[in-house]
Amino acid sequence: MRLPSRPSAVALILTGLTGFAVAQEEKQAPIPFEGGTLTITENEDLEKIVAFDGKELARNYVAYFDRIVEIGGVDVALFSVGDGGNACGPAAVMVWKPKDSDIRSISVGAEDCGAPPAAATENNVFFVPYPLPGETLPVQVWSPDAGLSVHGDITYAPQPGTDWADLDPTKLNSIVEAFKNEAVFKAGQQLLGDAMTSVATSLLVGGGTESTPSGAFYSSGCVPHACGSADGFMAVDPKAKKLYFAQEGEKPEPDAWPPVVEWPAEIRDAMKNALVPPQ
């Protein structure tokens, strides 16, 4: 399964977290469900607890009720529950009651910095992830009868036919979105090789782009929940049709693609201001 042009991972994560924060400000009323009541309460440690008739189903520092859907004739309540924090979405918690059985629940994405938004069909709930450049991820599917399984794989791909001339930095929420351009993606793939996903991840938590006098644009960022450990830098020069990447590591100087000695002075200075602390 190939992924054409889609919203960037960082845009989706941050959008989801905005809704997450807003939901936390409003106290959730009890939810009638399968002859009982679903509730979200807060304990003395500020944890939110999802429960059915007092039986705990899930807990974390943020939790909100999404909706109730019918899957294969069974009502399923969907919740989002997670740690909160920057650029790391919540896990999906599904609650249902099989015929002649007690209430059940399952969490998807609790160990992997959140699950993709749940997409419900008549018979299944699909979790379709948004891969980063160079990444292939599993698509998961769940139903009350069959449980959770892998449906297939999805691979990041740029928008076909896009070139350097199509780049507009003012339309990028994050510089990671530049990889949606086919020319940028191919140049990045050639330059970074197996490091492509790691470098893209190091740019996820970041703002918009800045420009150099020559017309190149750049931005820096960091890994979700790990800022300061492997921060990244990316610059795009549409006129010269070149890319520049750097990522902090265990060495005193960041790793760079191509080597820093091949960088224009203005881009090298921008990278050092972003990643190399003053001595």
Helices and strands as residue ranges (DSSP letters): E 2-3, H 9-25, E 31-33, E 36-42, E 48-52, E 55-60, E 62-71, E 74-82, E 91-96, E 104-108, E 118-120, E 125-127, E 136-143, E 147-156, G 164-166, G 169-171, G 175-180, H 182-192, G 193-195, H 196-201, E 210-211, E 217-221, E 232-237, E 242-247, E 255-257, G 260-262, H 265-275
